Amino acid sequence: MQAQKVDVLVIGAGIIGMTAALELQKAGRQVTVIDRAEPGMGCSYGNAGWITPCFAMPLPQPGMFIKSIGWLLDPESPLYIKPRPSLQLVSWLTRFLFAMNDKRLRESVAVLADISKYSLEWFDQLNQRSQSFGFDRKGLLMVSAKESGVESAKVEMDLMAERGIPGRMMTGDDILALEPALRPGLKGGVYFPTEAHAEPLDTVKAVVKEFEAAGGTILSRREVYDFEFQGGRVSKVFTTKGVFDAELIVFALGTWSRTLASRLRVSIPILGGKGYHLITDSFEKKPSHPIMILERKIAVTPRANSVRLAGTLELVGHDDSITPRRLNAILTGSQEYLHMKPNPSVSEVWRGLRPCTPDGVPMIGFSKKYSNLFYSLGHQMLGLQSAPGSAKLAGDLIMGRTPDTDPRPFRAERYE
């Protein structure tokens, strides 16, 4: 079968793939993006829409193991690991456990904060050019009804202050004065004033517009199903609508990267972390700020005419089924903290699989097996907020520039 020759082939048209494609196109490469669906219709569609460097935290954190054991016994808990006989799951959890230490946490936070801060300013500049994706810098509230939650928020605030991300402690009364959509009874929390939020799908569309204006090509509804490789490079990429021979291939497929990489005889430890969102307008007092409800791990994001309620993390692999009980936990948890109407109506339910590495840091770098294969994947719940920074790092490594961010924690060969 005759292969179409291209310069750069980006596989995956979510926010990670599209920002990487735009970075490389502007750097002088000729980029083609392919996806089995339309741009932004995976996790980029349904995330909370936060661009918040204050949440530059990896999934494994000191003390989480004991807490997660308790969560396993609660089907409505924020984190759930679906038990199943799987060597892959055992291997992933073992690596996850070894990443739960303060040294690894600080190393991870340093680089995740770097790429997230870059991304925030990048999106601010995109908004000045486009103003089409609901970008708004209203900051972020972390709230708690427990003293332990307030203390946890302070620890995170202090950690982020070391990375130049400002936050301030607030009493329960302070929080209600700033955000009257919350119910009384809060012990306190932290306000991060410089953070932003946006409409996630519209954000991808804004990037797509700039990418195509720069001369890039997007080919939707082309699913990759196999590869041919020889001489230490990937020589052919087989899709449902043609074959490609690329000088450079960028893997940006999120959770599906592990399955596709197996066709290259490469093992990538990506586990799907299922999350949900609900869209509702049933509020007596509509929130005006993004809010993290700490006890419930629920992200509240105001939209033009509604509110997105997002939450839960189920480590499930590729299971994309909907669990009504977990959806209900998001709704009831939100009702506990917010002035919502009785029997709230829900206009949309969504779920998606966030790509999680065992150490919570994305894989950004060249394959050690194939000279023309580059990875940008495994961004867990930080895809939107870290995408432009990830793209900048990818562009630096691919184009031979000196990276602004330490590339070592991201190196792909740590897992491949």
Secondary structure, 3 states (H helix, E strand, C coil): CCCEEEEEEEECCCHHHHHHHHHHHHCCCCEEEECCCCCCCCHHHHCCCEECHHHCCCCCCCCHHHHHHHHHCCCCCCEEECCCCCHHHHHHHHHHHHCCCHHHHHHHHHHHHHHHHHHHHHHHHHHHHHCCCCCECCCEEEEECCHHHHHHHHHHHHHHHCCCCCCEEEEHHHHHHHCCCECCCCCEEEEECCCEECCHHHHHHHHHHHHHHCCCEEECCCCEEEEEEECCEEEEEEECCEEEEEEEEEECCHHHHHHHHHHHCCCCCCEEEEEEEEEECCECCCCCCCEEECCCCEEEEECCCCEEEEEEEEECCCCCCCCHHHHHHHHHHHHHHECECCCCCCCEEEEEEEEECCCCCCEEEECCCCCCEEEEECCCCCHHHHHHHHHHHHHHHHHCCCCCCCCHHHCHHHCC
